[in-house]
Amino acid sequence: MRHITTHTTPATGLRGIGDTSWQPHGACHGMDPEDADATFFPLPRDHEAIANAKELCALCPVRRDCLNYALENDLKEGVWGGLTAAERRPWHDGLPRRLDYSRVVAFFNGRDVHLTEAERQVVIDHAYVRGWRPDRLAAALQIGTKHARDLLRQAANKVFDRDRTLGVPRRKNPKKTTAKTSRPATARPASQQPVARPVAPASAHAPLGKAA
């Protein structure tokens, strides 16, 4: 807490476990270190002090980032993100299985996010879908290029197995409409020849005249 409320954070060239750019925006930033320790590290049964700490955390705009910081750094004492140590215990136990898509989006936006195993797998799958090359994924996850290539190959196999199992709907090609010539109902098929009827002689149908 002393490094958060003051400007005495030691400068290091190492990649941080989590993104700490939220700290200057905290409601506790600038507090006296002794007052901050007394406020956010009360005794377990000091309910009044705990309520005061939660009241201050409720007004903090970066309360969620504070909670993530405590979880990622395994800080199991004090009030962080408006939660006590007992209230954060289930979060600590389920941290490897946590899947927060807002953190995945923040990772793709270039923020330094400490990903859980579930979040890391989602990042690998999305990197394959986006067409990332192994060197780009290796730089983002701080791993070797060969390892990144193997991870992208596993993601490709996963997509292939999914499509083979569930099936991929084929794209429907628009059918070409052909103009159909309408025929009259009395028209005969072209293969059928018209039947020729015999014509009777004209004399057979001529009227009989009077005898001269």
Summary of the structure (lengths in Angstrom):
residues: 212
radius of gyration: 40.6
end to end distance: 146.4
largest distance: 154.2
contacts: 435
relative contact order: 0.07
helix: 49%
strand: 1%
